[in-house]
Amino acid sequence: MNINNKLMKLGNALGCHQRPDRSFFYKGHQFPLCARCTGAVLGQFFAVVLRFAIKPNMILCVIFCGVLFLDWLIQYLE
């Protein structure tokens, strides 16, 4: 099994629908996460970095995490 198949299985296990019409492609290979999930993962990564860099208000961080969770939940329930 090649690395692309392993990454696709991982993306599926993480709950991504991996629809080709909503995914990025690089050199003919589909990303293991759709565009929306890719944005969510990158946003979470940068949020952690910014949390330690500029130390925003914790209440604001919790609110933003809640918004992200609600967005995911609504999409999951549809």
ZABA-125959 format. One record per residue (C-alpha): chain; x, y, z; residue in one letter. Coordinates in Angstrom, 2 decimals. Example, Ala and Ser with C-alpha at 12.3 -4.5 7.8 and 13.67 -1.06 7.14 Angstrom:
<recs>
['A', [12.30, -4.50, 7.80], 'a']
['A', [13.67, -1.06, 7.14], 's']
</recs>
This chain:
<recs>
['A', [0.00, 0.00, 0.00], 'm']
['A', [1.49, 3.35, -1.00], 'n']
['A', [1.69, 6.46, 1.18], 'i']
['A', [-1.21, 8.19, -0.59], 'n']
['A', [-3.58, 5.29, 0.21], 'n']
['A', [-2.46, 5.31, 3.84], 'k']
['A', [-3.07, 9.07, 4.10], 'l']
['A', [-6.50, 8.70, 2.48], 'm']
['A', [-7.43, 6.01, 5.04], 'k']
['A', [-6.23, 8.31, 7.84], 'l']
['A', [-8.30, 11.21, 6.48], 'g']
['A', [-11.35, 8.95, 6.32], 'n']
['A', [-10.76, 7.76, 9.89], 'a']
['A', [-10.63, 11.40, 11.01], 'l']
['A', [-14.15, 11.87, 9.65], 'g']
['A', [-13.49, 13.72, 6.40], 'c']
['A', [-15.90, 12.94, 3.54], 'h']
['A', [-13.02, 13.33, 1.02], 'q']
['A', [-15.30, 14.23, -1.87], 'r']
['A', [-13.14, 14.84, -4.95], 'p']
['A', [-15.22, 17.86, -6.00], 'd']
['A', [-14.44, 19.52, -2.64], 'r']
['A', [-10.79, 18.50, -2.33], 's']
['A', [-7.44, 19.84, -3.41], 'f']
['A', [-5.23, 17.87, -5.78], 'f']
['A', [-1.46, 18.00, -6.12], 'y']
['A', [0.29, 16.31, -9.03], 'k']
['A', [-2.78, 14.19, -9.68], 'g']
['A', [-3.17, 13.02, -6.09], 'h']
['A', [-6.11, 14.03, -3.91], 'q']
['A', [-5.37, 15.55, -0.50], 'f']
['A', [-6.38, 13.19, 2.34], 'p']
['A', [-8.67, 15.92, 3.70], 'l']
['A', [-11.23, 18.01, 1.83], 'c']
['A', [-10.70, 21.76, 1.50], 'a']
['A', [-12.88, 22.47, 4.56], 'r']
['A', [-11.06, 19.98, 6.80], 'c']
['A', [-7.68, 21.19, 5.51], 't']
['A', [-8.65, 24.72, 6.52], 'g']
['A', [-9.81, 23.54, 9.94], 'a']
['A', [-6.56, 21.67, 10.61], 'v']
['A', [-4.42, 24.61, 9.48], 'l']
['A', [-6.55, 26.99, 11.55], 'g']
['A', [-6.11, 24.85, 14.64], 'q']
['A', [-2.35, 24.67, 14.10], 'f']
['A', [-2.02, 28.45, 13.73], 'f']
['A', [-4.34, 29.02, 16.68], 'a']
['A', [-2.00, 27.05, 18.94], 'v']
['A', [1.01, 28.97, 17.62], 'v']
['A', [-0.74, 32.32, 18.09], 'l']
['A', [-1.93, 31.33, 21.56], 'r']
['A', [1.67, 31.15, 22.73], 'f']
['A', [2.88, 34.09, 20.61], 'a']
['A', [0.36, 36.80, 21.51], 'i']
['A', [-1.62, 35.25, 24.38], 'k']
['A', [-5.19, 36.29, 23.42], 'p']
['A', [-7.98, 36.26, 25.98], 'n']
['A', [-8.88, 32.65, 26.93], 'm']
['A', [-12.64, 33.38, 26.76], 'i']
['A', [-12.20, 34.48, 23.14], 'l']
['A', [-10.29, 31.26, 22.38], 'c']
['A', [-13.08, 29.15, 23.88], 'v']
['A', [-15.71, 31.05, 21.89], 'i']
['A', [-13.81, 30.47, 18.63], 'f']
['A', [-13.41, 26.78, 19.43], 'c']
['A', [-17.15, 26.61, 20.12], 'g']
['A', [-17.91, 28.17, 16.74], 'v']
['A', [-15.62, 25.66, 15.03], 'l']
['A', [-17.31, 22.78, 16.84], 'f']
['A', [-20.81, 24.03, 15.95], 'l']
['A', [-19.80, 24.34, 12.30], 'd']
['A', [-18.50, 20.77, 12.32], 'w']
['A', [-21.59, 19.48, 14.16], 'l']
['A', [-24.02, 21.12, 11.73], 'i']
['A', [-22.15, 19.66, 8.75], 'q']
['A', [-22.00, 16.24, 10.42], 'y']
['A', [-25.75, 16.19, 11.11], 'l']
['A', [-26.75, 17.18, 7.56], 'e']
</recs>
